[in-house]
Amino acid sequence: MSDKPNLEEVTSFDKTKLKKTETQEKNPLPSKENEDDEEAPGFGGGAKNLSDTLL
């Protein structure tokens, strides 16, 4: 085994033989509007509703 990789197949690779594919994002990140709508019930809005006296 040599220290240098064999690049013969990489340089002779034909990209035109590849199939076209459509990528679909399976788990997209939520938008800011979705984050505000998805607040968990029973938590009272999280840190938004804390008063300074309770901290």
PDB file of N, CA, C, O and CB in Angstrom:
ATOM      1  N   MET A   1       0.839  -1.175   0.000  1.00  0.00           N
ATOM      2  CA  MET A   1       0.000   0.000   0.000  1.00  0.00           C
ATOM      3  C   MET A   1       0.889   1.245   0.000  1.00  0.00           C
ATOM      4  O   MET A   1       1.847   1.330   0.769  1.00  0.00           O
ATOM      5  CB  MET A   1      -0.958  -0.006   1.218  1.00  0.00           C
ATOM      6  N   SER A   2       0.571   2.202  -0.859  1.00  0.00           N
ATOM      7  CA  SER A   2       1.400   3.397  -0.935  1.00  0.00           C
ATOM      8  C   SER A   2       0.787   4.508  -0.084  1.00  0.00           C
ATOM      9  O   SER A   2      -0.363   4.424   0.349  1.00  0.00           O
ATOM     10  CB  SER A   2       1.560   3.858  -2.403  1.00  0.00           C
ATOM     11  N   ASP A   3       1.586   5.549   0.142  1.00  0.00           N
ATOM     12  CA  ASP A   3       1.120   6.682   0.935  1.00  0.00           C
ATOM     13  C   ASP A   3       0.191   7.595   0.147  1.00  0.00           C
ATOM     14  O   ASP A   3      -0.629   8.306   0.728  1.00  0.00           O
ATOM     15  CB  ASP A   3       2.299   7.475   1.446  1.00  0.00           C
ATOM     16  N   LYS A   4       0.319   7.575  -1.175  1.00  0.00           N
ATOM     17  CA  LYS A   4      -0.494   8.459  -2.009  1.00  0.00           C
ATOM     18  C   LYS A   4      -1.721   7.692  -2.516  1.00  0.00           C
ATOM     19  O   LYS A   4      -1.598   6.553  -2.964  1.00  0.00           O
ATOM     20  CB  LYS A   4       0.341   9.020  -3.205  1.00  0.00           C
ATOM     21  N   PRO A   5      -2.912   8.321  -2.443  1.00  0.00           N
ATOM     22  CA  PRO A   5      -4.118   7.631  -2.923  1.00  0.00           C
ATOM     23  C   PRO A   5      -4.136   7.550  -4.451  1.00  0.00           C
ATOM     24  O   PRO A   5      -3.539   8.379  -5.138  1.00  0.00           O
ATOM     25  CB  PRO A   5      -5.385   8.352  -2.420  1.00  0.00           C
ATOM     26  N   ASN A   6      -4.818   6.556  -4.957  1.00  0.00           N
ATOM     27  CA  ASN A   6      -4.973   6.379  -6.393  1.00  0.00           C
ATOM     28  C   ASN A   6      -6.199   7.172  -6.847  1.00  0.00           C
ATOM     29  O   ASN A   6      -7.326   6.820  -6.498  1.00  0.00           O
ATOM     30  CB  ASN A   6      -5.107   4.864  -6.766  1.00  0.00           C
ATOM     31  N   LEU A   7      -5.989   8.227  -7.615  1.00  0.00           N
ATOM     32  CA  LEU A   7      -7.077   9.108  -8.041  1.00  0.00           C
ATOM     33  C   LEU A   7      -7.564   8.801  -9.452  1.00  0.00           C
ATOM     34  O   LEU A   7      -8.319   9.585 -10.028  1.00  0.00           O
ATOM     35  CB  LEU A   7      -6.630  10.548  -7.964  1.00  0.00           C
ATOM     36  N   GLU A   8      -7.148   7.691 -10.006  1.00  0.00           N
ATOM     37  CA  GLU A   8      -7.488   7.356 -11.379  1.00  0.00           C
ATOM     38  C   GLU A   8      -9.002   7.265 -11.589  1.00  0.00           C
ATOM     39  O   GLU A   8      -9.515   7.820 -12.561  1.00  0.00           O
ATOM     40  CB  GLU A   8      -6.830   6.045 -11.769  1.00  0.00           C
ATOM     41  N   GLU A   9      -9.722   6.584 -10.710  1.00  0.00           N
ATOM     42  CA  GLU A   9     -11.165   6.436 -10.869  1.00  0.00           C
ATOM     43  C   GLU A   9     -11.905   7.743 -10.611  1.00  0.00           C
ATOM     44  O   GLU A   9     -12.950   7.996 -11.210  1.00  0.00           O
ATOM     45  CB  GLU A   9     -11.684   5.360  -9.935  1.00  0.00           C
ATOM     46  N   VAL A  10     -11.381   8.553  -9.744  1.00  0.00           N
ATOM     47  CA  VAL A  10     -12.030   9.833  -9.448  1.00  0.00           C
ATOM     48  C   VAL A  10     -11.930  10.759 -10.654  1.00  0.00           C
ATOM     49  O   VAL A  10     -12.903  11.427 -11.004  1.00  0.00           O
ATOM     50  CB  VAL A  10     -11.394  10.498  -8.204  1.00  0.00           C
ATOM     51  N   THR A  11     -10.788  10.805 -11.277  1.00  0.00           N
ATOM     52  CA  THR A  11     -10.622  11.696 -12.430  1.00  0.00           C
ATOM     53  C   THR A  11     -11.377  11.196 -13.651  1.00  0.00           C
ATOM     54  O   THR A  11     -11.737  12.001 -14.509  1.00  0.00           O
ATOM     55  CB  THR A  11      -9.150  11.847 -12.768  1.00  0.00           C
ATOM     56  N   SER A  12     -11.627   9.901 -13.759  1.00  0.00           N
ATOM     57  CA  SER A  12     -12.339   9.371 -14.919  1.00  0.00           C
ATOM     58  C   SER A  12     -13.841   9.201 -14.654  1.00  0.00           C
ATOM     59  O   SER A  12     -14.542   8.634 -15.492  1.00  0.00           O
ATOM     60  CB  SER A  12     -11.736   8.035 -15.328  1.00  0.00           C
ATOM     61  N   PHE A  13     -14.345   9.673 -13.526  1.00  0.00           N
ATOM     62  CA  PHE A  13     -15.751   9.538 -13.169  1.00  0.00           C
ATOM     63  C   PHE A  13     -16.622  10.410 -14.071  1.00  0.00           C
ATOM     64  O   PHE A  13     -16.285  11.566 -14.324  1.00  0.00           O
ATOM     65  CB  PHE A  13     -15.968   9.910 -11.694  1.00  0.00           C
ATOM     66  N   ASP A  14     -17.731   9.872 -14.553  1.00  0.00           N
ATOM     67  CA  ASP A  14     -18.634  10.591 -15.446  1.00  0.00           C
ATOM     68  C   ASP A  14     -19.892  11.009 -14.683  1.00  0.00           C
ATOM     69  O   ASP A  14     -20.740  10.172 -14.372  1.00  0.00           O
ATOM     70  CB  ASP A  14     -19.003   9.717 -16.673  1.00  0.00           C
ATOM     71  N   LYS A  15     -20.013  12.313 -14.380  1.00  0.00           N
ATOM     72  CA  LYS A  15     -21.161  12.810 -13.615  1.00  0.00           C
ATOM     73  C   LYS A  15     -22.463  12.745 -14.400  1.00  0.00           C
ATOM     74  O   LYS A  15     -23.539  12.779 -13.803  1.00  0.00           O
ATOM     75  CB  LYS A  15     -20.910  14.234 -13.175  1.00  0.00           C
ATOM     76  N   THR A  16     -22.391  12.654 -15.714  1.00  0.00           N
ATOM     77  CA  THR A  16     -23.614  12.632 -16.520  1.00  0.00           C
ATOM     78  C   THR A  16     -24.379  11.322 -16.356  1.00  0.00           C
ATOM     79  O   THR A  16     -25.549  11.248 -16.733  1.00  0.00           O
ATOM     80  CB  THR A  16     -23.277  12.850 -17.990  1.00  0.00           C
ATOM     81  N   LYS A  17     -23.754  10.299 -15.808  1.00  0.00           N
ATOM     82  CA  LYS A  17     -24.424   9.016 -15.596  1.00  0.00           C
ATOM     83  C   LYS A  17     -25.239   8.981 -14.296  1.00  0.00           C
ATOM     84  O   LYS A  17     -25.952   8.013 -14.035  1.00  0.00           O
ATOM     85  CB  LYS A  17     -23.395   7.900 -15.583  1.00  0.00           C
ATOM     86  N   LEU A  18     -25.132  10.025 -13.495  1.00  0.00           N
ATOM     87  CA  LEU A  18     -25.878  10.068 -12.237  1.00  0.00           C
ATOM     88  C   LEU A  18     -27.345  10.399 -12.497  1.00  0.00           C
ATOM     89  O   LEU A  18     -27.663  11.129 -13.435  1.00  0.00           O
ATOM     90  CB  LEU A  18     -25.259  11.102 -11.276  1.00  0.00           C
ATOM     91  N   LYS A  19     -28.243   9.859 -11.659  1.00  0.00           N
ATOM     92  CA  LYS A  19     -29.667  10.141 -11.769  1.00  0.00           C
ATOM     93  C   LYS A  19     -29.977  11.453 -11.054  1.00  0.00           C
ATOM     94  O   LYS A  19     -29.338  11.790 -10.057  1.00  0.00           O
ATOM     95  CB  LYS A  19     -30.509   8.978 -11.181  1.00  0.00           C
ATOM     96  N   LYS A  20     -30.958  12.187 -11.566  1.00  0.00           N
ATOM     97  CA  LYS A  20     -31.435  13.388 -10.899  1.00  0.00           C
ATOM     98  C   LYS A  20     -32.348  12.978  -9.748  1.00  0.00           C
ATOM     99  O   LYS A  20     -33.187  12.091  -9.908  1.00  0.00           O
ATOM    100  CB  LYS A  20     -32.175  14.327 -11.895  1.00  0.00           C
ATOM    101  N   THR A  21     -32.194  13.610  -8.603  1.00  0.00           N
ATOM    102  CA  THR A  21     -33.054  13.319  -7.456  1.00  0.00           C
ATOM    103  C   THR A  21     -33.571  14.619  -6.864  1.00  0.00           C
ATOM    104  O   THR A  21     -32.914  15.658  -6.925  1.00  0.00           O
ATOM    105  CB  THR A  21     -32.293  12.501  -6.386  1.00  0.00           C
ATOM    106  N   GLU A  22     -34.743  14.537  -6.300  1.00  0.00           N
ATOM    107  CA  GLU A  22     -35.334  15.669  -5.585  1.00  0.00           C
ATOM    108  C   GLU A  22     -35.119  15.438  -4.101  1.00  0.00           C
ATOM    109  O   GLU A  22     -35.547  14.421  -3.555  1.00  0.00           O
ATOM    110  CB  GLU A  22     -36.860  15.838  -5.920  1.00  0.00           C
ATOM    111  N   THR A  23     -34.459  16.381  -3.454  1.00  0.00           N
ATOM    112  CA  THR A  23     -34.242  16.236  -2.016  1.00  0.00           C
ATOM    113  C   THR A  23     -35.403  16.868  -1.266  1.00  0.00           C
ATOM    114  O   THR A  23     -35.896  17.933  -1.635  1.00  0.00           O
ATOM    115  CB  THR A  23     -32.897  16.879  -1.586  1.00  0.00           C
ATOM    116  N   GLN A  24     -35.827  16.194  -0.211  1.00  0.00           N
ATOM    117  CA  GLN A  24     -36.902  16.701   0.633  1.00  0.00           C
ATOM    118  C   GLN A  24     -36.403  16.750   2.064  1.00  0.00           C
ATOM    119  O   GLN A  24     -35.839  15.782   2.573  1.00  0.00           O
ATOM    120  CB  GLN A  24     -38.181  15.823   0.518  1.00  0.00           C
ATOM    121  N   GLU A  25     -36.617  17.885   2.704  1.00  0.00           N
ATOM    122  CA  GLU A  25     -36.199  18.042   4.079  1.00  0.00           C
ATOM    123  C   GLU A  25     -37.223  17.335   4.969  1.00  0.00           C
ATOM    124  O   GLU A  25     -38.405  17.678   4.959  1.00  0.00           O
ATOM    125  CB  GLU A  25     -36.056  19.551   4.458  1.00  0.00           C
ATOM    126  N   LYS A  26     -36.762  16.352   5.735  1.00  0.00           N
ATOM    127  CA  LYS A  26     -37.674  15.551   6.541  1.00  0.00           C
ATOM    128  C   LYS A  26     -38.079  16.241   7.832  1.00  0.00           C
ATOM    129  O   LYS A  26     -39.203  16.068   8.303  1.00  0.00           O
ATOM    130  CB  LYS A  26     -37.047  14.227   6.856  1.00  0.00           C
ATOM    131  N   ASN A  27     -37.181  17.015   8.404  1.00  0.00           N
ATOM    132  CA  ASN A  27     -37.461  17.650   9.679  1.00  0.00           C
ATOM    133  C   ASN A  27     -37.017  19.114   9.620  1.00  0.00           C
ATOM    134  O   ASN A  27     -35.976  19.465  10.176  1.00  0.00           O
ATOM    135  CB  ASN A  27     -36.751  16.900  10.839  1.00  0.00           C
ATOM    136  N   PRO A  28     -37.795  19.968   8.954  1.00  0.00           N
ATOM    137  CA  PRO A  28     -37.393  21.363   8.828  1.00  0.00           C
ATOM    138  C   PRO A  28     -37.457  22.085  10.170  1.00  0.00           C
ATOM    139  O   PRO A  28     -38.251  21.734  11.043  1.00  0.00           O
ATOM    140  CB  PRO A  28     -38.275  22.075   7.810  1.00  0.00           C
ATOM    141  N   LEU A  29     -36.623  23.080  10.316  1.00  0.00           N
ATOM    142  CA  LEU A  29     -36.627  23.873  11.544  1.00  0.00           C
ATOM    143  C   LEU A  29     -37.878  24.751  11.576  1.00  0.00           C
ATOM    144  O   LEU A  29     -38.309  25.245  10.535  1.00  0.00           O
ATOM    145  CB  LEU A  29     -35.340  24.745  11.646  1.00  0.00           C
ATOM    146  N   PRO A  30     -38.461  24.949  12.748  1.00  0.00           N
ATOM    147  CA  PRO A  30     -39.672  25.781  12.835  1.00  0.00           C
ATOM    148  C   PRO A  30     -39.336  27.252  12.639  1.00  0.00           C
ATOM    149  O   PRO A  30     -38.249  27.706  12.998  1.00  0.00           O
ATOM    150  CB  PRO A  30     -40.372  25.580  14.191  1.00  0.00           C
ATOM    151  N   SER A  31     -40.271  27.983  12.071  1.00  0.00           N
ATOM    152  CA  SER A  31     -40.086  29.423  11.918  1.00  0.00           C
ATOM    153  C   SER A  31     -40.380  30.097  13.257  1.00  0.00           C
ATOM    154  O   SER A  31     -40.869  29.458  14.188  1.00  0.00           O
ATOM    155  CB  SER A  31     -41.008  29.995  10.788  1.00  0.00           C
ATOM    156  N   LYS A  32     -40.078  31.386  13.346  1.00  0.00           N
ATOM    157  CA  LYS A  32     -40.313  32.135  14.586  1.00  0.00           C
ATOM    158  C   LYS A  32     -41.803  32.134  14.934  1.00  0.00           C
ATOM    159  O   LYS A  32     -42.163  32.041  16.108  1.00  0.00           O
ATOM    160  CB  LYS A  32     -39.794  33.588  14.451  1.00  0.00           C
ATOM    161  N   GLU A  33     -42.670  32.238  13.922  1.00  0.00           N
ATOM    162  CA  GLU A  33     -44.113  32.243  14.174  1.00  0.00           C
ATOM    163  C   GLU A  33     -44.552  30.898  14.755  1.00  0.00           C
ATOM    164  O   GLU A  33     -45.382  30.854  15.662  1.00  0.00           O
ATOM    165  CB  GLU A  33     -44.895  32.551  12.871  1.00  0.00           C
ATOM    166  N   ASN A  34     -43.999  29.807  14.236  1.00  0.00           N
ATOM    167  CA  ASN A  34     -44.356  28.486  14.742  1.00  0.00           C
ATOM    168  C   ASN A  34     -43.870  28.277  16.164  1.00  0.00           C
ATOM    169  O   ASN A  34     -44.546  27.619  16.956  1.00  0.00           O
ATOM    170  CB  ASN A  34     -43.787  27.409  13.844  1.00  0.00           C
ATOM    171  N   GLU A  35     -42.711  28.824  16.504  1.00  0.00           N
ATOM    172  CA  GLU A  35     -42.200  28.688  17.874  1.00  0.00           C
ATOM    173  C   GLU A  35     -43.146  29.355  18.860  1.00  0.00           C
ATOM    174  O   GLU A  35     -43.423  28.808  19.928  1.00  0.00           O
ATOM    175  CB  GLU A  35     -40.786  29.299  17.995  1.00  0.00           C
ATOM    176  N   ASP A  36     -43.642  30.537  18.505  1.00  0.00           N
ATOM    177  CA  ASP A  36     -44.546  31.253  19.406  1.00  0.00           C
ATOM    178  C   ASP A  36     -45.872  30.518  19.556  1.00  0.00           C
ATOM    179  O   ASP A  36     -46.473  30.543  20.631  1.00  0.00           O
ATOM    180  CB  ASP A  36     -44.790  32.674  18.894  1.00  0.00           C
ATOM    181  N   ASP A  37     -46.332  29.867  18.499  1.00  0.00           N
ATOM    182  CA  ASP A  37     -47.603  29.143  18.543  1.00  0.00           C
ATOM    183  C   ASP A  37     -47.496  27.832  19.312  1.00  0.00           C
ATOM    184  O   ASP A  37     -48.507  27.328  19.801  1.00  0.00           O
ATOM    185  CB  ASP A  37     -48.092  28.869  17.137  1.00  0.00           C
ATOM    186  N   GLU A  38     -46.306  27.274  19.428  1.00  0.00           N
ATOM    187  CA  GLU A  38     -46.136  25.945  20.007  1.00  0.00           C
ATOM    188  C   GLU A  38     -45.710  25.957  21.471  1.00  0.00           C
ATOM    189  O   GLU A  38     -45.094  24.999  21.937  1.00  0.00           O
ATOM    190  CB  GLU A  38     -45.131  25.186  19.213  1.00  0.00           C
ATOM    191  N   GLU A  39     -46.027  27.022  22.204  1.00  0.00           N
ATOM    192  CA  GLU A  39     -45.676  27.029  23.622  1.00  0.00           C
ATOM    193  C   GLU A  39     -46.456  25.944  24.344  1.00  0.00           C
ATOM    194  O   GLU A  39     -47.646  25.753  24.097  1.00  0.00           O
ATOM    195  CB  GLU A  39     -45.953  28.412  24.256  1.00  0.00           C
ATOM    196  N   ALA A  40     -45.784  25.243  25.229  1.00  0.00           N
ATOM    197  CA  ALA A  40     -46.402  24.133  25.936  1.00  0.00           C
ATOM    198  C   ALA A  40     -47.467  24.661  26.900  1.00  0.00           C
ATOM    199  O   ALA A  40     -47.220  25.631  27.617  1.00  0.00           O
ATOM    200  CB  ALA A  40     -45.336  23.309  26.696  1.00  0.00           C
ATOM    201  N   PRO A  41     -48.639  24.039  26.925  1.00  0.00           N
ATOM    202  CA  PRO A  41     -49.678  24.476  27.853  1.00  0.00           C
ATOM    203  C   PRO A  41     -49.298  24.132  29.290  1.00  0.00           C
ATOM    204  O   PRO A  41     -48.673  23.104  29.549  1.00  0.00           O
ATOM    205  CB  PRO A  41     -51.025  23.835  27.492  1.00  0.00           C
ATOM    206  N   GLY A  42     -49.679  24.998  30.213  1.00  0.00           N
ATOM    207  CA  GLY A  42     -49.415  24.741  31.617  1.00  0.00           C
ATOM    208  C   GLY A  42     -48.102  25.332  32.111  1.00  0.00           C
ATOM    209  O   GLY A  42     -47.796  25.257  33.300  1.00  0.00           O
ATOM    210  N   PHE A  43     -47.339  25.910  31.219  1.00  0.00           N
ATOM    211  CA  PHE A  43     -46.080  26.504  31.649  1.00  0.00           C
ATOM    212  C   PHE A  43     -46.179  28.019  31.746  1.00  0.00           C
ATOM    213  O   PHE A  43     -45.210  28.665  32.144  1.00  0.00           O
ATOM    214  CB  PHE A  43     -44.967  26.118  30.694  1.00  0.00           C
ATOM    215  N   GLY A  44     -47.302  28.598  31.401  1.00  0.00           N
ATOM    216  CA  GLY A  44     -47.535  30.018  31.584  1.00  0.00           C
ATOM    217  C   GLY A  44     -46.620  30.915  30.787  1.00  0.00           C
ATOM    218  O   GLY A  44     -46.328  32.025  31.229  1.00  0.00           O
ATOM    219  N   GLY A  45     -46.164  30.490  29.651  1.00  0.00           N
ATOM    220  CA  GLY A  45     -45.352  31.359  28.804  1.00  0.00           C
ATOM    221  C   GLY A  45     -43.871  31.303  29.108  1.00  0.00           C
ATOM    222  O   GLY A  45     -43.099  32.060  28.519  1.00  0.00           O
ATOM    223  N   GLY A  46     -43.456  30.445  29.997  1.00  0.00           N
ATOM    224  CA  GLY A  46     -42.028  30.299  30.273  1.00  0.00           C
ATOM    225  C   GLY A  46     -41.447  31.500  30.981  1.00  0.00           C
ATOM    226  O   GLY A  46     -42.090  32.083  31.854  1.00  0.00           O
ATOM    227  N   ALA A  47     -40.238  31.874  30.613  1.00  0.00           N
ATOM    228  CA  ALA A  47     -39.522  32.947  31.283  1.00  0.00           C
ATOM    229  C   ALA A  47     -40.089  34.313  30.952  1.00  0.00           C
ATOM    230  O   ALA A  47     -39.731  35.297  31.599  1.00  0.00           O
ATOM    231  CB  ALA A  47     -38.067  32.901  30.918  1.00  0.00           C
ATOM    232  N   LYS A  48     -40.963  34.401  29.963  1.00  0.00           N
ATOM    233  CA  LYS A  48     -41.544  35.690  29.581  1.00  0.00           C
ATOM    234  C   LYS A  48     -42.387  36.288  30.715  1.00  0.00           C
ATOM    235  O   LYS A  48     -42.436  37.508  30.872  1.00  0.00           O
ATOM    236  CB  LYS A  48     -42.402  35.528  28.320  1.00  0.00           C
ATOM    237  N   ASN A  49     -43.046  35.436  31.499  1.00  0.00           N
ATOM    238  CA  ASN A  49     -43.962  35.898  32.524  1.00  0.00           C
ATOM    239  C   ASN A  49     -43.372  35.900  33.928  1.00  0.00           C
ATOM    240  O   ASN A  49     -44.109  36.095  34.895  1.00  0.00           O
ATOM    241  CB  ASN A  49     -45.179  35.058  32.506  1.00  0.00           C
ATOM    242  N   LEU A  50     -42.076  35.691  34.069  1.00  0.00           N
ATOM    243  CA  LEU A  50     -41.463  35.718  35.399  1.00  0.00           C
ATOM    244  C   LEU A  50     -41.289  37.166  35.856  1.00  0.00           C
ATOM    245  O   LEU A  50     -40.960  38.044  35.059  1.00  0.00           O
ATOM    246  CB  LEU A  50     -40.094  34.980  35.393  1.00  0.00           C
ATOM    247  N   SER A  51     -41.510  37.397  37.122  1.00  0.00           N
ATOM    248  CA  SER A  51     -41.275  38.731  37.639  1.00  0.00           C
ATOM    249  C   SER A  51     -39.881  38.783  38.274  1.00  0.00           C
ATOM    250  O   SER A  51     -39.302  37.749  38.607  1.00  0.00           O
ATOM    251  CB  SER A  51     -42.373  39.126  38.666  1.00  0.00           C
ATOM    252  N   ASP A  52     -39.356  39.993  38.436  1.00  0.00           N
ATOM    253  CA  ASP A  52     -38.018  40.161  38.998  1.00  0.00           C
ATOM    254  C   ASP A  52     -37.971  39.748  40.471  1.00  0.00           C
ATOM    255  O   ASP A  52     -36.910  39.375  40.972  1.00  0.00           O
ATOM    256  CB  ASP A  52     -37.565  41.614  38.848  1.00  0.00           C
ATOM    257  N   THR A  53     -39.099  39.810  41.161  1.00  0.00           N
ATOM    258  CA  THR A  53     -39.114  39.477  42.590  1.00  0.00           C
ATOM    259  C   THR A  53     -38.956  37.979  42.820  1.00  0.00           C
ATOM    260  O   THR A  53     -38.467  37.560  43.870  1.00  0.00           O
ATOM    261  CB  THR A  53     -40.409  39.964  43.232  1.00  0.00           C
ATOM    262  N   LEU A  54     -39.361  37.181  41.858  1.00  0.00           N
ATOM    263  CA  LEU A  54     -39.243  35.732  42.013  1.00  0.00           C
ATOM    264  C   LEU A  54     -37.855  35.210  41.690  1.00  0.00           C
ATOM    265  O   LEU A  54     -37.525  34.079  42.047  1.00  0.00           O
ATOM    266  CB  LEU A  54     -40.246  35.043  41.140  1.00  0.00           C
ATOM    267  N   LEU A  55     -37.040  36.006  41.027  1.00  0.00           N
ATOM    268  CA  LEU A  55     -35.717  35.530  40.622  1.00  0.00           C
ATOM    269  C   LEU A  55     -34.728  35.577  41.732  1.00  0.00           C
ATOM    270  O   LEU A  55     -33.569  35.207  41.543  1.00  0.00           O
ATOM    271  CB  LEU A  55     -35.203  36.323  39.481  1.00  0.00           C
TER     272      LEU A  55
END
